[in-house]
Amino acid sequence: MEKSIEMRVSELEKMIFLTKSVLSFEEASKFLNLSKSYLYKLTSSNLIPHYKPQGKMLYFEKAELEAFLRQNPVKTQAQISEEAQRYIINNKRKK
């Protein structure tokens, strides 16, 4: 079965992110899966790293966007338990 043109274009758009290191505003919006208005809000508040080489167009470095996505990890119950055990072992009160 042959793929439709829409599916092929969609696959090519996804592959663009793999090869580029600097993304345009539209590409960054798709890469982050954020609406354009929310991405504008993040840039205007300086909450996300971005570049304005000529003062108008916004560009983003892919590696910085990936770091932005990873900035607030949520720990699993196992990780929390392990940290609690380490804390108890390391901070035993001496009599």
C-alpha positions as CSV (number, residue, x, y, z in Angstrom):
1,M,0.0,0.0,0.0
2,E,1.4,3.4,-1.0
3,K,1.5,6.2,1.5
4,S,-0.5,9.3,0.8
5,I,1.2,12.6,0.0
6,E,0.1,14.1,3.3
7,M,1.7,11.3,5.3
8,R,4.9,11.6,3.4
9,V,5.0,15.3,3.9
10,S,4.3,14.9,7.6
11,E,7.2,12.4,7.9
12,L,9.5,14.7,6.1
13,E,8.6,17.6,8.4
14,K,9.4,15.4,11.5
15,M,12.8,14.5,10.0
16,I,13.7,18.2,9.6
17,F,14.1,18.5,13.3
18,L,16.7,15.6,13.3
19,T,19.0,17.4,10.9
20,K,18.8,21.1,11.9
21,S,20.5,22.6,15.0
22,V,18.8,26.0,14.7
23,L,15.0,26.2,14.4
24,S,12.8,29.0,13.2
25,F,9.9,30.1,15.4
26,E,7.4,27.9,13.6
27,E,9.7,24.9,13.7
28,A,10.3,25.4,17.4
29,S,6.6,25.6,18.0
30,K,6.1,22.3,16.3
31,F,9.2,20.7,18.0
32,L,8.0,21.8,21.5
33,N,4.4,21.0,20.7
34,L,3.4,24.5,22.0
35,S,1.0,27.0,20.5
36,K,2.6,30.0,18.8
37,S,1.0,32.4,21.3
38,Y,2.4,30.5,24.3
39,L,5.8,30.3,22.7
40,Y,5.6,34.1,22.2
41,K,4.7,34.5,25.9
42,L,7.7,32.4,26.9
43,T,10.1,34.5,24.7
44,S,8.7,37.8,25.8
45,S,9.1,36.8,29.4
46,N,12.7,35.5,28.7
47,L,11.7,32.1,30.1
48,I,13.0,30.2,27.1
49,P,16.4,30.7,25.4
50,H,16.1,32.3,22.0
51,Y,17.9,34.6,19.5
52,K,16.9,37.7,17.5
53,P,19.9,38.2,15.2
54,Q,18.3,41.2,13.4
55,G,15.9,42.3,16.1
56,K,12.8,40.8,14.6
57,M,12.9,37.1,13.7
58,L,13.1,34.6,16.5
59,Y,15.4,31.6,16.3
60,F,16.1,28.7,18.7
61,E,18.9,26.3,19.2
62,K,17.6,22.8,19.3
63,A,20.0,21.6,22.1
64,E,18.8,24.5,24.3
65,L,15.2,23.7,23.7
66,E,15.8,20.1,24.7
67,A,17.5,21.3,27.9
68,F,14.5,23.6,28.5
69,L,12.2,20.6,28.2
70,R,14.2,18.7,30.8
71,Q,14.6,21.4,33.4
72,N,12.0,20.2,35.9
73,P,12.1,16.4,36.1
74,V,9.5,14.6,38.3
75,K,11.0,11.9,40.4
76,T,9.5,8.4,40.6
77,Q,8.5,6.9,43.9
78,A,11.5,4.5,43.8
79,Q,13.9,7.5,43.4
80,I,12.2,9.3,46.3
81,S,12.5,6.3,48.5
82,E,16.1,5.7,47.6
83,E,17.0,9.4,48.4
84,A,15.1,9.1,51.7
85,Q,17.1,6.0,52.7
86,R,20.4,7.6,51.7
87,Y,19.5,10.7,53.8
88,I,18.6,8.6,56.9
89,I,21.8,6.6,56.6
90,N,24.0,9.7,56.1
91,N,22.4,11.8,58.8
92,K,22.1,9.4,61.7
93,R,22.4,11.3,65.0
94,K,25.5,10.4,67.0
95,K,24.8,9.8,70.7
